[in-house]
Structures are given as structure tokens and as C-alpha cells.
Amino acid sequence: MIQSKNHDGAASHASGRGVREQSRRILRDVKELGAIAVDDLGDGTDRVKARGKKLLADGRHAMARYQDEAKEYIAENPFKTLLVALGVGTLLGFVLRRSS
């Protein structure tokens, strides 16, 4: 009977070691997965950042092109541009005066 208690205790001790070893392996695996996730996240943010920079550059280029076209139109049609600006200003004046 004493031997069976020792045997159960040894089995319990061995299973406790097994659980600790499994816990260590799981912890190590989780850490590795975390490192992989961080690397993937870094790659994703780099791609988003590069895409954002490209879109910003494209937007700036388009704005510069539209600004040049507007300057060219104004230079070619100064009287027409002045009349449109005067009309828009007058219209805004009436709208703002009525809302007050």
C-alpha cells in the first residue's frame, strides 16, 4: 500500500513535469507566432505607407496640373474670368445676406 502511494506520487510528479514542459513549449510557440505577426504587421504598414505616399504624390501632381490649366485659362480669357468672378461674388453676397 505504501508503494502504491509512492507510485501515484511519482506519476503525479512526472505528469506535473510534462505539463510544465508543455506550458513552456506553448509559451515559446506563442512568442514565435507573436514575432511573426509583428513582422507581418510591419510589412502591411510599410505597404500602406508606400501606397499613401504614392497617392499623395499623384494628388499633388494633379493639383499642379489643374493650377497650371487654370492659370492658362485666365491668361487666355481675362475678361470672361473677371465676369465669372464678379457673378460668383455677387451671388454669394446675396446668399450670405439672406441667411443673416
C-alpha positions in Angstrom: 0.0 0.0 0.0 2.8 2.4 0.8 4.3 1.5 -2.6 1.2 2.5 -4.4 1.2 5.9 -2.7 4.8 6.4 -3.9 3.9 5.2 -7.3 0.9 7.6 -7.6 3.1 10.4 -6.3 5.8 9.7 -8.8 3.2 9.6 -11.6 1.8 12.9 -10.4 5.3 14.4 -10.2 6.1 13.1 -13.8 2.8 14.5 -15.1 3.5 17.8 -13.4 6.8 18.0 -15.3 5.1 17.1 -18.5 2.5 19.9 -18.0 5.3 22.4 -17.3 7.2 21.3 -20.4 4.1 21.6 -22.5 3.4 25.1 -21.0 7.0 26.1 -21.9 6.6 24.9 -25.4 3.2 26.6 -25.8 4.7 29.8 -24.4 7.6 29.6 -26.9 5.3 28.9 -29.8 3.1 31.8 -28.8 6.1 34.1 -28.7 7.2 32.9 -32.1 3.7 33.5 -33.5 3.7 37.0 -32.0 7.0 37.8 -33.6 5.7 36.5 -37.0 2.5 38.6 -36.5 4.6 41.7 -35.7 6.7 41.2 -38.9 3.6 40.7 -41.0 2.1 43.8 -39.4 5.2 45.8 -40.2 5.1 44.6 -43.8 1.5 45.6 -44.1 2.1 49.1 -42.6 5.0 49.6 -45.0 2.8 48.7 -48.0 0.0 51.1 -46.8 2.6 53.8 -46.1 4.1 53.4 -49.6 0.6 53.4 -51.2 -0.3 56.6 -49.2 2.9 58.3 -50.3 2.1 57.4 -54.0 -1.5 58.7 -53.7 -0.2 61.9 -52.1 2.3 62.4 -54.9 -0.3 61.7 -57.5 -2.7 64.2 -55.9 0.0 66.9 -55.7 0.8 66.3 -59.4 -2.8 66.6 -60.4 -3.3 69.8 -58.4 -0.2 71.3 -60.0 -1.6 70.4 -63.4 -5.1 71.8 -62.7 -3.4 75.0 -61.3 -1.4 75.4 -64.5 -4.5 74.9 -66.6 -6.4 77.4 -64.6 -3.6 80.0 -64.9 -3.5 79.4 -68.7 -7.3 79.8 -69.0 -7.3 83.0 -67.0 -4.4 84.3 -69.2 -6.3 83.5 -72.4 -9.7 84.7 -71.1 -9.2 87.5 -68.6 -12.5 89.4 -69.3 -14.6 86.2 -69.1 -12.8 85.2 -65.9 -13.4 88.6 -64.3 -17.1 88.5 -65.2 -17.5 84.9 -63.7 -15.7 86.0 -60.5 -17.9 89.1 -60.2 -21.0 87.0 -60.7 -20.0 84.4 -58.1 -19.1 87.1 -55.7 -22.5 88.8 -56.2 -24.4 85.5 -55.8 -22.5 84.7 -52.6 -23.2 88.2 -51.3 -27.0 87.7 -51.8 -27.0 84.3 -50.2 -25.0 85.3 -47.2 -27.1 88.5 -46.7 -30.3 86.5 -46.8 -29.1 83.9 -44.2 -28.2 86.6 -41.7 
